[in-house]
Amino acid sequence: MGADLTQADVDRVARGGALALGREAGLALLDAALIGGKAHLLPVPFSTAALEARAGSQGLPAILRGLVRAPAARRGTVAAAAGAAAAESLKDRLLKLPPAERTPVVLDLVRSQVAAVLGHSGVDAVDPARGFGGLGFDSLAAVEFRNRLTPATGLRLPATLIFDYPTSEALAEYIREQLAPAPSGPAALRALEAELADLEDRLVTTTDNGDVDEQDHTRVTDSLRALVARWTALRAGAAEAAASAAADEAELASADADQLFDILDSEFEPLD
C-alpha cells in the first residue's frame, strides 16, 4: 500500500506529524497487538516537533493533544489568534487596493497553498485555470488545502470547497468576494471616479516628466478614445435594453388571450 504513495503523499503525512513505519517495525507491532489482546491500538510513530508545529498553526485533533508539551488550550488560542490576524491582514490589504487588483492577490495566495499541498517549489507549476483534480488533488489533499486556507482567510470554508469552486481562479474570486465585495451602486460610481482621477494624475505626471514622445501620445490617445467609445456604447446598449424590456412589458400587459398565444408561438418552436 505504501509503495503507491507519491512524494507529495509522503510529505503530507510528515506535515501531519506521523513518521514512516518500516516493514520490520510494523510486523513487530502487529505481533505485539495480537498478543496484547487490547481492542483498540494505534501503532503510529509521531514526531513531537511536527505535532507541536501543527498545534501552533492549525490545532490538533483531540486524540493527539496529549502528545504535545504545551497545553492544548493555549496552543489553540495562539493558533486562532494567529489565523485571525492573518485573515484581518489579508482583508485590510485587499480593501486598500483598487478593485481590479484584489483578485490577483487572492489568486497568488490560493496558488501558493496549492503548491505547498502538492509539494511544488513554487506557484508556476499551478495552472490557475486547471481543475484541482487535474492538478493532482485527492481527498486528503483537499482536506489539507481547506485547513490551510481557513486560517489564512478567516473564512468558514465548506467541506466541498474544491468541488464548489473547482479551479484556483474560481476559488480566488469566491474568497475575494467574501473578504472584499466589489462595490455596486453609488459606491461603484465613486470607485470609478477615484480611478479616473488617479488616471488623470498619472497622465499629467507622465507628460510633465517628458516621458511621452509623439508615438506614445498617439497610442495612449487612441486607447482613451476607444475607452470612451466603449463606455458610450455600453450606456446606449443599456438604455436600448431597458426601453425594449419596458415595451415588451407593456405589450404583455395589454395583450388579450389570442395575442398571448401568438407571442408564445413566436417564442417557442412547435414540438414535432
Backbone hydrogen bonds in HBPLUS format (Angstrom, degrees):
<---DONOR---> <-ACCEPTOR-->    atom                        ^
c    i                          cat <-CA-CA->   ^        H-A-AA   ^      H-
h    n   atom  resd res      DA  || num        DHA   H-A  angle D-A-AA Bond
n    s   type  num  typ     dist DA aas  dist angle  dist       angle   num
A0004-ASP N   A0001-MET O   3.18 MM   3  5.74 156.6  2.23 111.6 118.0     1
A0005-LEU N   A0002-GLY O   3.12 MM   3  5.43 165.0  2.14 111.0 115.7     2
A0009-ASP N   A0006-THR O   3.07 MM   3  5.08 118.8  2.46  93.7 108.6     3
A0010-VAL N   A0006-THR O   3.02 MM   4  6.40 159.1  2.07 151.5 156.7     4
A0011-ASP N   A0007-GLN O   2.88 MM   4  6.11 163.1  1.91 151.8 156.3     5
A0012-ARG N   A0008-ALA O   2.94 MM   4  6.08 150.7  2.03 141.6 149.7     6
A0013-VAL N   A0009-ASP O   3.00 MM   4  6.28 159.0  2.05 152.0 156.7     7
A0014-ALA N   A0010-VAL O   3.01 MM   4  6.26 157.7  2.06 148.1 154.5     8
A0015-ARG N   A0011-ASP O   2.92 MM   4  6.19 154.5  1.98 148.2 154.7     9
A0016-GLY N   A0012-ARG O   3.10 MM   4  6.35 140.0  2.26 139.9 150.5    10
A0016-GLY N   A0013-VAL O   3.12 MM   3  5.08 125.1  2.43  92.6 107.1    11
A0018-ALA N   A0013-VAL O   3.33 MM   5  5.83 141.6  2.49 158.7 149.6    12
A0017-GLY N   A0014-ALA O   2.99 MM   3  5.19 151.1  2.08 103.8 112.9    13
A0047-SER N   A0017-GLY O   2.72 MM  30  5.21 162.0  1.75 156.2 162.5    14
A0019-LEU N   A0045-PRO O   2.81 MM  26  5.38 163.1  1.83 150.2 147.3    15
A0026-GLY N   A0022-GLY O   2.85 MM   4  5.94 154.1  1.92 147.9 156.2    16
A0027-LEU N   A0023-ARG O   2.90 MM   4  6.15 159.2  1.94 155.5 160.1    17
A0028-ALA N   A0024-GLU O   2.96 MM   4  6.17 156.9  2.02 148.0 154.7    18
A0029-LEU N   A0025-ALA O   2.95 MM   4  6.16 156.5  2.01 147.2 153.3    19
A0030-LEU N   A0026-GLY O   2.93 MM   4  6.17 146.1  2.05 141.6 151.5    20
A0031-ASP N   A0027-LEU O   2.95 MM   4  6.25 157.7  2.00 149.2 154.1    21
A0032-ALA N   A0028-ALA O   2.99 MM   4  6.27 159.5  2.04 146.7 152.4    22
A0033-ALA N   A0029-LEU O   2.89 MM   4  6.08 150.1  1.98 143.0 151.1    23
A0034-LEU N   A0030-LEU O   2.97 MM   4  6.23 155.6  2.03 150.0 156.1    24
A0035-ILE N   A0031-ASP O   2.99 MM   4  6.21 154.2  2.06 150.1 157.0    25
A0036-GLY N   A0032-ALA O   2.89 MM   4  5.91 156.0  1.95 145.2 152.1    26
A0037-GLY N   A0033-ALA O   3.42 MM   4  6.52 153.5  2.50 144.5 147.6    27
A0044-VAL N   A0042-LEU O   2.87 MM   2  5.73 130.3  2.12 111.9  96.5    28
A0051-LEU N   A0047-SER O   2.95 MM   4  6.25 156.2  2.01 151.4 158.8    29
A0052-GLU N   A0048-THR O   2.83 MM   4  6.01 156.3  1.89 147.7 153.8    30
A0053-ALA N   A0049-ALA O   2.99 MM   4  6.22 156.6  2.05 145.2 151.6    31
A0054-ARG N   A0050-ALA O   2.90 MM   4  6.08 154.4  1.97 143.6 151.1    32
A0055-ALA N   A0051-LEU O   2.77 MM   4  5.97 152.7  1.84 146.3 154.4    33
A0056-GLY N   A0052-GLU O   2.98 MM   4  6.17 148.0  2.09 142.6 150.5    34
A0057-SER N   A0053-ALA O   3.16 MM   4  6.36 132.0  2.40 138.3 149.8    35
A0057-SER N   A0054-ARG O   3.24 MM   3  5.23 134.8  2.45  94.3 106.1    36
A0058-GLN N   A0054-ARG O   2.77 MM   4  5.54 160.5  1.81 150.8 157.3    37
A0059-GLY N   A0054-ARG O   2.96 MM   5  6.05 143.1  2.10 141.8 144.1    38
A0064-LEU N   A0061-PRO O   3.00 MM   3  5.65 153.4  2.07 120.1 127.5    39
A0065-ARG N   A0062-ALA O   3.32 MM   3  5.35 152.6  2.40 102.0 109.7    40
A0067-LEU N   A0064-LEU O   3.06 MM   3  5.65 164.9  2.08 119.9 124.7    41
A0068-VAL N   A0065-ARG O   3.45 MM   3  5.94 169.9  2.46 113.2 115.8    42
A0075-ARG N   A0071-PRO O   3.07 MM   4  6.38 164.9  2.09 154.9 159.3    43
A0076-GLY N   A0072-ALA O   2.78 MM   4  5.96 156.6  1.84 151.0 158.0    44
A0077-THR N   A0073-ALA O   2.93 MM   4  6.15 151.3  2.01 144.2 151.7    45
A0078-VAL N   A0074-ARG O   2.92 MM   4  6.22 160.1  1.96 151.5 156.7    46
A0079-ALA N   A0075-ARG O   2.81 MM   4  6.03 161.8  1.84 151.4 156.7    47
A0080-ALA N   A0076-GLY O   2.88 MM   4  6.02 159.9  1.92 145.4 151.1    48
A0081-ALA N   A0077-THR O   2.88 MM   4  6.06 159.6  1.92 148.1 154.1    49
A0082-ALA N   A0078-VAL O   2.86 MM   4  6.05 158.7  1.90 149.3 155.4    50
A0083-GLY N   A0079-ALA O   2.87 MM   4  6.06 158.5  1.92 148.3 154.4    51
A0084-ALA N   A0080-ALA O   2.89 MM   4  6.09 159.5  1.94 148.9 154.4    52
A0085-ALA N   A0081-ALA O   2.93 MM   4  6.10 156.7  1.98 146.2 152.7    53
A0086-ALA N   A0082-ALA O   2.93 MM   4  6.14 158.3  1.98 147.5 153.3    54
A0087-ALA N   A0083-GLY O   2.91 MM   4  6.11 161.7  1.95 149.6 154.8    55
A0088-GLU N   A0084-ALA O   2.85 MM   4  6.00 160.7  1.89 147.8 153.5    56
A0089-SER N   A0085-ALA O   2.86 MM   4  5.99 151.8  1.94 142.9 151.3    57
A0090-LEU N   A0086-ALA O   2.93 MM   4  6.22 153.4  2.00 146.0 152.8    58
A0091-LYS N   A0087-ALA O   2.87 MM   4  6.14 165.6  1.89 154.3 158.1    59
A0092-ASP N   A0088-GLU O   2.83 MM   4  5.96 165.7  1.85 149.7 154.1    60
A0093-ARG N   A0089-SER O   2.90 MM   4  6.00 155.3  1.96 142.8 150.3    61
A0094-LEU N   A0090-LEU O   2.93 MM   4  6.18 157.2  1.98 150.8 156.5    62
A0095-LEU N   A0091-LYS O   2.98 MM   4  6.21 163.4  2.00 154.1 158.3    63
A0096-LYS N   A0092-ASP O   3.15 MM   4  6.33 133.8  2.37 141.9 152.7    64
A0097-LEU N   A0094-LEU O   3.00 MM   3  5.27 153.0  2.07 107.1 115.7    65
A0101-GLU N   A0098-PRO O   2.90 MM   3  5.54 154.7  1.97 124.1 131.7    66
A0102-ARG N   A0099-PRO O   3.31 MM   3  5.49 166.7  2.33 109.5 113.4    67
A0105-VAL N   A0102-ARG O   3.09 MM   3  5.40 125.3  2.40 105.1 118.6    68
A0106-VAL N   A0102-ARG O   3.21 MM   4  6.62 159.6  2.25 154.8 160.2    69
A0107-LEU N   A0103-THR O   2.81 MM   4  6.01 156.1  1.87 155.8 163.8    70
A0108-ASP N   A0104-PRO O   3.02 MM   4  6.22 149.4  2.12 141.4 147.9    71
A0109-LEU N   A0105-VAL O   3.25 MM   4  6.61 153.2  2.33 142.6 149.2    72
A0110-VAL N   A0106-VAL O   2.92 MM   4  6.25 164.6  1.94 157.2 160.6    73
A0111-ARG N   A0107-LEU O   2.90 MM   4  6.05 170.4  1.91 154.1 156.8    74
A0112-SER N   A0108-ASP O   2.95 MM   4  6.05 151.1  2.04 142.9 151.0    75
A0113-GLN N   A0109-LEU O   3.07 MM   4  6.33 151.6  2.15 149.2 156.3    76
A0114-VAL N   A0110-VAL O   2.94 MM   4  6.23 153.9  2.01 150.0 158.0    77
A0115-ALA N   A0111-ARG O   2.89 MM   4  6.07 161.8  1.93 147.2 152.0    78
A0116-ALA N   A0112-SER O   3.01 MM   4  6.20 152.1  2.09 139.2 146.5    79
A0117-VAL N   A0113-GLN O   2.99 MM   4  6.18 161.5  2.03 148.5 152.9    80
A0118-LEU N   A0114-VAL O   2.98 MM   4  6.17 159.7  2.02 153.9 159.3    81
A0119-GLY N   A0115-ALA O   2.91 MM   4  5.84 112.6  2.38 136.8 151.9    82
A0120-HIS N   A0115-ALA O   2.81 MM   5  4.77 145.9  1.92 144.9 147.2    83
A0119-GLY N   A0116-ALA O   3.36 MM   3  5.12 150.3  2.45  93.0 101.5    84
A0126-VAL N   A0123-VAL O   2.91 MM   3  5.28 163.2  1.94 116.4 121.8    85
A0130-ARG N   A0127-ASP O   3.15 MM   3  5.41 162.5  2.18 111.8 117.3    86
A0169-GLU N   A0128-PRO O   3.01 MM  41  5.35 152.9  2.09 152.2 143.6    87
A0135-LEU N   A0131-GLY O   3.08 MM   4  6.41 134.6  2.29 142.7 155.7    88
A0132-PHE N   A0166-PRO O   2.91 MM  34  5.91 142.6  2.05 155.2 163.8    89
A0135-LEU N   A0132-PHE O   3.13 MM   3  4.98 129.2  2.40  91.4 105.3    90
A0137-PHE N   A0132-PHE O   3.09 MM   5  5.62 163.2  2.12 148.2 146.4    91
A0136-GLY N   A0133-GLY O   3.12 MM   3  5.33 149.2  2.22 102.2 111.3    92
A0142-ALA N   A0138-ASP O   2.94 MM   4  6.18 153.3  2.01 151.5 159.3    93
A0143-VAL N   A0139-SER O   3.09 MM   4  6.37 152.5  2.17 144.0 150.3    94
A0144-GLU N   A0140-LEU O   3.03 MM   4  6.32 167.7  2.04 153.2 155.9    95
A0145-PHE N   A0141-ALA O   2.85 MM   4  5.95 159.5  1.89 149.4 155.8    96
A0146-ARG N   A0142-ALA O   3.03 MM   4  6.20 163.3  2.06 146.3 150.2    97
A0147-ASN N   A0143-VAL O   2.94 MM   4  6.16 158.4  1.98 149.2 155.8    98
A0148-ARG N   A0144-GLU O   2.91 MM   4  6.14 138.6  2.08 144.9 155.8    99
A0148-ARG N   A0145-PHE O   3.19 MM   3  5.16 127.6  2.48  93.3 106.8   100
A0149-LEU N   A0145-PHE O   2.99 MM   4  6.26 158.6  2.04 151.3 156.9   101
A0150-THR N   A0146-ARG O   2.99 MM   4  6.06 150.0  2.08 151.1 157.9   102
A0153-THR N   A0149-LEU O   2.89 MM   4  5.90 138.2  2.06 151.7 159.1   103
A0154-GLY N   A0150-THR O   2.75 MM   4  5.51 149.1  1.84 149.3 158.7   104
A0161-LEU N   A0158-PRO O   3.15 MM   3  5.19 136.4  2.35 118.8 116.0   105
A0163-PHE N   A0160-THR O   2.98 MM   3  5.34 141.6  2.14 110.3 122.2   106
A0164-ASP N   A0160-THR O   2.84 MM   4  6.02 157.5  1.89 164.4 172.2   107
A0165-TYR N   A0161-LEU O   2.94 MM   4  6.05 155.4  2.01 152.0 159.0   108
A0171-LEU N   A0167-THR O   2.99 MM   4  6.19 163.8  2.01 153.8 158.5   109
A0172-ALA N   A0168-SER O   2.87 MM   4  5.95 158.4  1.92 147.4 153.5   110
A0173-GLU N   A0169-GLU O   3.06 MM   4  6.26 156.3  2.12 147.7 153.6   111
A0174-TYR N   A0170-ALA O   3.09 MM   4  6.34 152.9  2.16 142.6 149.9   112
A0175-ILE N   A0171-LEU O   2.94 MM   4  6.21 167.8  1.96 157.2 159.5   113
A0176-ARG N   A0172-ALA O   2.90 MM   4  6.00 163.1  1.93 147.8 153.3   114
A0177-GLU N   A0173-GLU O   3.01 MM   4  6.13 155.2  2.08 142.2 148.8   115
A0178-GLN N   A0174-TYR O   3.06 MM   4  6.37 145.3  2.18 145.1 154.6   116
A0178-GLN N   A0175-ILE O   3.12 MM   3  5.10 120.9  2.48  94.0 108.7   117
A0179-LEU N   A0175-ILE O   2.99 MM   4  6.25 155.7  2.05 154.2 160.3   118
A0180-ALA N   A0176-ARG O   2.70 MM   4  5.54 163.0  1.72 153.3 159.3   119
A0188-ALA N   A0185-GLY O   3.07 MM   3  5.37 121.0  2.44 104.0 117.7   120
A0189-LEU N   A0185-GLY O   3.18 MM   4  6.57 154.2  2.25 150.2 157.7   121
A0190-ARG N   A0186-PRO O   2.92 MM   4  6.20 156.6  1.97 150.0 156.3   122
A0191-ALA N   A0187-ALA O   2.93 MM   4  6.16 155.5  1.99 146.8 153.6   123
A0192-LEU N   A0188-ALA O   2.92 MM   4  6.15 154.0  1.99 145.2 152.4   124
A0193-GLU N   A0189-LEU O   2.91 MM   4  6.15 160.5  1.94 149.8 154.8   125
A0194-ALA N   A0190-ARG O   2.92 MM   4  6.13 151.8  2.00 145.4 153.2   126
A0195-GLU N   A0191-ALA O   3.01 MM   4  6.28 154.1  2.08 145.5 152.1   127
A0196-LEU N   A0192-LEU O   2.94 MM   4  6.22 152.2  2.02 149.0 157.1   128
A0197-ALA N   A0193-GLU O   2.93 MM   4  6.16 153.6  2.00 145.1 152.1   129
A0198-ASP N   A0194-ALA O   2.95 MM   4  6.20 152.2  2.03 143.5 151.3   130
A0199-LEU N   A0195-GLU O   2.87 MM   4  6.10 152.5  1.94 143.5 151.3   131
A0200-GLU N   A0196-LEU O   2.88 MM   4  6.14 155.7  1.93 147.0 153.4   132
A0201-ASP N   A0197-ALA O   3.01 MM   4  6.28 157.8  2.06 146.0 151.4   133
A0202-ARG N   A0198-ASP O   3.02 MM   4  6.30 156.2  2.08 147.9 154.0   134
A0203-LEU N   A0199-LEU O   2.92 MM   4  6.18 152.8  1.99 149.9 157.6   135
A0204-VAL N   A0200-GLU O   2.99 MM   4  6.24 161.9  2.02 153.0 157.4   136
A0205-THR N   A0201-ASP O   2.90 MM   4  6.09 164.9  1.92 150.1 154.7   137
A0206-THR N   A0202-ARG O   2.91 MM   4  5.95 165.8  1.93 146.2 150.4   138
A0207-THR N   A0203-LEU O   3.03 MM   4  6.14 157.1  2.08 143.9 150.3   139
A0208-ASP N   A0204-VAL O   2.84 MM   4  6.00 164.1  1.86 154.4 159.2   140
A0209-ASN N   A0205-THR O   3.00 MM   4  6.14 144.5  2.12 145.0 154.0   141
A0211-ASP N   A0206-THR O   3.32 MM   5  5.81 160.5  2.36 174.4 169.8   142
A0210-GLY N   A0207-THR O   3.02 MM   3  5.28 157.2  2.08 107.4 114.6   143
A0217-HIS N   A0213-ASP O   2.89 MM   4  6.11 162.0  1.93 155.9 161.5   144
A0218-THR N   A0214-GLU O   2.98 MM   4  6.18 158.0  2.03 147.2 152.4   145
A0219-ARG N   A0215-GLN O   3.03 MM   4  6.26 160.8  2.06 148.4 153.6   146
A0220-VAL N   A0216-ASP O   2.95 MM   4  6.17 168.2  1.96 158.0 160.4   147
A0221-THR N   A0217-HIS O   2.89 MM   4  5.96 158.5  1.94 145.9 152.8   148
A0222-ASP N   A0218-THR O   2.92 MM   4  6.09 158.4  1.96 148.1 153.5   149
A0223-SER N   A0219-ARG O   3.07 MM   4  6.34 152.7  2.15 142.7 150.2   150
A0224-LEU N   A0220-VAL O   2.92 MM   4  6.22 156.6  1.97 151.5 157.7   151
A0225-ARG N   A0221-THR O   2.90 MM   4  6.14 159.9  1.94 151.4 157.1   152
A0226-ALA N   A0222-ASP O   2.92 MM   4  6.10 156.4  1.98 145.7 152.3   153
A0227-LEU N   A0223-SER O   2.93 MM   4  6.16 148.6  2.03 142.2 151.1   154
A0228-VAL N   A0224-LEU O   2.94 MM   4  6.25 158.5  1.99 150.5 155.5   155
A0229-ALA N   A0225-ARG O   2.90 MM   4  6.14 158.2  1.94 148.7 155.1   156
A0230-ARG N   A0226-ALA O   2.90 MM   4  6.09 153.5  1.97 143.6 150.9   157
A0231-TRP N   A0227-LEU O   2.89 MM   4  6.13 158.7  1.94 149.2 155.2   158
A0232-THR N   A0228-VAL O   2.89 MM   4  6.11 159.7  1.93 149.9 155.1   159
A0233-ALA N   A0229-ALA O   2.91 MM   4  6.10 156.8  1.97 145.7 152.3   160
A0234-LEU N   A0230-ARG O   2.91 MM   4  6.12 156.2  1.97 149.3 155.6   161
A0235-ARG N   A0231-TRP O   3.06 MM   4  6.29 157.3  2.11 145.3 151.3   162
A0236-ALA N   A0232-THR O   2.92 MM   4  6.17 161.4  1.95 149.4 154.6   163
A0237-GLY N   A0233-ALA O   2.78 MM   4  5.93 156.6  1.84 147.5 154.6   164
A0238-ALA N   A0234-LEU O   2.88 MM   4  6.07 155.3  1.94 146.7 153.0   165
A0239-ALA N   A0235-ARG O   2.99 MM   4  6.23 159.7  2.03 149.0 154.3   166
A0240-GLU N   A0236-ALA O   2.89 MM   4  6.09 156.5  1.95 147.1 153.9   167
A0241-ALA N   A0237-GLY O   2.88 MM   4  6.06 157.7  1.93 147.1 153.3   168
A0242-ALA N   A0238-ALA O   2.94 MM   4  6.14 156.6  2.00 146.2 152.5   169
A0243-ALA N   A0239-ALA O   2.95 MM   4  6.15 158.9  1.99 146.8 152.6   170
A0244-SER N   A0240-GLU O   2.89 MM   4  6.08 156.1  1.95 147.3 154.2   171
A0245-ALA N   A0241-ALA O   2.91 MM   4  6.10 157.9  1.96 146.9 152.8   172
A0246-ALA N   A0242-ALA O   2.96 MM   4  6.17 156.9  2.01 146.9 153.2   173
A0247-ALA N   A0243-ALA O   2.95 MM   4  6.16 154.2  2.02 145.1 152.2   174
A0248-ASP N   A0244-SER O   2.92 MM   4  6.17 158.7  1.97 149.3 155.0   175
A0249-GLU N   A0245-ALA O   2.94 MM   4  6.14 157.5  1.99 146.3 152.7   176
A0250-ALA N   A0246-ALA O   2.96 MM   4  6.20 159.3  2.01 147.0 152.3   177
A0251-GLU N   A0247-ALA O   2.90 MM   4  6.12 154.1  1.96 147.5 154.9   178
A0252-LEU N   A0248-ASP O   2.93 MM   4  6.20 160.6  1.97 152.3 156.7   179
A0253-ALA N   A0249-GLU O   2.92 MM   4  6.12 156.7  1.98 148.5 155.5   180
A0254-SER N   A0250-ALA O   3.12 MM   4  6.27 143.7  2.26 143.2 151.0   181
A0255-ALA N   A0252-LEU O   3.37 MM   3  5.18 152.2  2.45  96.0 103.9   182
A0260-LEU N   A0256-ASP O   2.97 MM   4  6.23 152.2  2.05 152.6 161.1   183
A0261-PHE N   A0257-ALA O   3.05 MM   4  6.39 156.6  2.10 152.8 158.3   184
A0262-ASP N   A0258-ASP O   3.01 MM   4  6.29 151.3  2.10 144.3 152.6   185
A0263-ILE N   A0259-GLN O   2.91 MM   4  6.20 152.2  1.99 147.1 154.4   186
A0264-LEU N   A0260-LEU O   2.95 MM   4  6.25 158.7  1.99 149.4 155.0   187
A0265-ASP N   A0261-PHE O   2.89 MM   4  6.09 157.9  1.94 147.6 153.7   188
A0266-SER N   A0262-ASP O   3.02 MM   4  6.24 147.0  2.13 142.1 150.6   189
A0267-GLU N   A0263-ILE O   3.07 MM   4  6.29 134.8  2.28 141.4 153.4   190
A0267-GLU N   A0264-LEU O   3.16 MM   3  5.11 130.3  2.42  94.1 107.4   191
A0268-PHE N   A0264-LEU O   2.98 MM   4  6.10 155.5  2.04 155.9 160.9   192
